[in-house]
Amino acid sequence: MDRTIISFDWAMKEILRDKENFDILEGFLSELLKRKIVIENILESEGNPETSHGKINRVDLKAQMDTGEKVIFEIQFGDKVDFLGKMLFNSSKAIVEQLSKGDLYNIKKIYSINIAYFDLGPKKEYLFQARLTEFTGVHNFNESIPFSQNLDPVLLKTATEIHPEYYIILPQNFDEKIREKFDEWVYVLKNSTVKSEFSAAGVQEAGEKLDIAKMSDEERVAYEKNRANYMDYKSEIYTAEVKGKLAGITEGKIEGKIEGELQKAIEIAKEMKQDGMSIAQIVKYSGLTEAEIKAL
């Protein structure tokens, strides 16, 4: 039986920090990296206690790879404002927080996992990776300096790359075709549903432990309030974008309805109309007349 589960970002704040539920995140990370991951403990978690999306929601995990290497995973659900900047800031913060004054720069590798439910530009791809491995010579391209903790030729093969590795997941771009095990997790991120046939590591545990049907009345009320806050947040962002786009267009119309600017206003008004906004709202923000909008 398919299970409808609570959204993963809310679960990460409220439930997944419990050691008893580490198997869910271990499965998620193991399928993403295609390596066995064992979480040792939570280092830090951060979020706005009032709304889930007013600030970035993040959790830092200390974990062990299947090689025995100790690493740090940073998982974050980011809002749209300054998303890439926050991604860099938080990974840098995770690096700095490893070190004490006077310590050597013995830095554990950071894996920055970022999940975004908004448009970042791509139309089809839903999983992106950025990985820095070396400095490349400007004039002698066959020469390089690896980003590793030890440049001794004897030890280089086993040295750990120290620069963060970034992943961005865009669930809304996912076409729901299961190509590999991790796609089952992307399906869950997109739909908050665990299908009975899914077999990716940790995914059925997520279905069992995050099942909405098992929530108490108090938990369900808190969860529904959280979802309502999220919809309000999305609405505010959308309205701000529309106002920003139309500010220049309205000014252009006042100055003489320059043809190009007027066309932009018409196209945006069409989008607003398709999105179900009222004629009065479209008139207010587009500068077009009611008759012009009705004619679209």
PyMOL commands that set and color helices and strands:
alter all, ss='L'
color gray80, all
select helices_A, chain A and resi 8-14+19-33+83-96+156-158+171-173+181-191+203-209+212-214+217-254+259-274+279-286+290-294
alter helices_A, ss='H'
color red, helices_A
select strands_A, chain A and resi 3-4+37-46+57-65+70-77+109-115+127-131+134-136+144-146+165-169+193-194
alter strands_A, ss='S'
color yellow, strands_A
deselect
rebuild
show_as cartoon
